[in-house]
Amino acid sequence: MTKPLATLCTAARIMVLVAVMVSVFAAGTQAASLQQAQKLQSDPRQMRFEPVEFNPPEPERLVLENGMVVYLLEDHELPLVTITATMRTGGWLDPADKVGLAGIAGTTMRTGGTKRMTAAEVDVALEQLAAHITVGIGTESGSAMLDVLKKDLTRGLRIFADILRTPAFDPARVELAKLQVIEAIRRRQDFPQSIAGREFEKMMYGPTHPFAREDTVASVSRITRDDLAAFHARTVHPNGMILGVTGDFHRAAMLAELRGVFGDWPKGEVLPIVLPPPQTLGADDGRAQKKILRFVRKGTSQTHLRAGHLSVKENDPDYPALALLNDILGGSSFRSRLFQDIRTKQGLAYSVRSALRVGMREPGVWLVRAETKLGSTQEVISRLVSNLERLREQPVTDAELDEAKEAFVNSFVFSFSSSSAIVSRLIGLEYDGLPKDFLQQLRDKVVKLTKEDLLAAARKHLYPERLRILAVGPPESLLRVLSGFGEVEEIKLEPEG
């Protein structure tokens, strides 16, 4: 039986209305979803990313006939070549009465001319080539670098090789370098942060340890040109050197260039790096289980604080856990516990952070530093100690662990941000005797760490009761403040010059 026309029209209208309602509902749901997605994207705390996976290019490693190790990594993006040299030398070889010898040797290798060219001729030639050469010698190693245009490689490399092989140590340039160092020595007591850093190193390693000993006006004045030449002849050899070559070159041509300037350089006796054991303050006087407190009097408007103790080497199994603990404590700046507690919530210090410095030949240092008002010094020290104790007493939160892991893993890529960075990282690992995949191993270990692992590492390696605490500031205030934490002694600075 046929339905009336009015009934059909009513049904049609109902169907249209339903369709419109469904469409509106769907649009509303889509809009809500879009708003939620936009909200998540606009709130950095809600954003999540997959772990960074990065496979850097592999440099070629080879050894020349005279024992010089060479890493090669071509990069043809720009017509530039960078060559670095890492040398097994260092300030640890300085005689006790001539501390500063290695540093001045590094400076004057670059500024003092070569057997083939005077100092002025080297300067003019590099300026004409728009090339740049630097040389420096630190405590455990020496380094040099050449940056040059591809078209000027042959000439630039010749100068670079001469500087490494046959530095002339021009007497006038040597005297100039010594005067510059002496002037810096005379002014170094002007800066409280520098005082705090140097004196804290002495508390950690002992004043005569290569990591802590200081050059003086007397020690620098004793250094002669002959001392520098002898130091170079004794410690700089091709078989104690690692070259890194990156940039716009081709393998065969580069090897020919390198053999042309370094191939006839004979081998020498490479000295093993031998450092004395640390003589940390208080470790041998029956007070190793107590806090050691020292202050340096300085007319400042605030207190410069350092607190810490010796820690592990870089290859210690607990190093990955300690690295995350340091990030959570004070290494991550704005999101760290120290920053949130001492600066954000309490407003006691503008600058507060922690650092875990590690090496391969001596124990590293776990260090906390802060600058605060004189009146809040005691509270800042108390909060530094209580934050260390908290790491030993209770696990970190899930959020802290996840954030520290993410920061560590994602920062991995910056070790390989350029061809020169990739080569430099591999050279550093080889120089320290570490496997070339050490960083990858470290990253994999970090990903697997748990809160329980971090708690165990904190209880094993953090000692709030054994802290060495140093404060630089007005003596009357510091004596009163520090005495609340234990016996206090003054470090009296020797006048410079």
FENJOBEL-V236962 format. One record per helix or strand. SS is the DSSP state (h for helix, s for strand). FROM is the first residue (numbers start at 1). LEN is the number of residues. If there is no record, write none. Layout:
BEGIN
ss=SS from=FROM len=LEN
ss=SS from=FROM len=LEN
END
This chain:
BEGIN
ss=h from=5 len=38
ss=h from=44 len=3
ss=s from=60 len=4
ss=s from=69 len=6
ss=s from=80 len=8
ss=h from=91 len=3
ss=h from=101 len=11
ss=s from=114 len=1
ss=h from=119 len=11
ss=s from=132 len=6
ss=s from=142 len=8
ss=h from=150 len=16
ss=s from=167 len=1
ss=h from=171 len=20
ss=h from=192 len=14
ss=h from=217 len=5
ss=h from=225 len=11
ss=h from=238 len=3
ss=s from=241 len=7
ss=h from=251 len=12
ss=s from=292 len=6
ss=s from=302 len=9
ss=h from=319 len=13
ss=h from=333 len=3
ss=h from=337 len=9
ss=s from=349 len=9
ss=s from=365 len=9
ss=h from=374 len=20
ss=h from=398 len=19
ss=h from=419 len=13
ss=h from=438 len=11
ss=h from=451 len=11
ss=h from=464 len=3
ss=s from=468 len=6
ss=h from=475 len=8
ss=s from=488 len=3
END
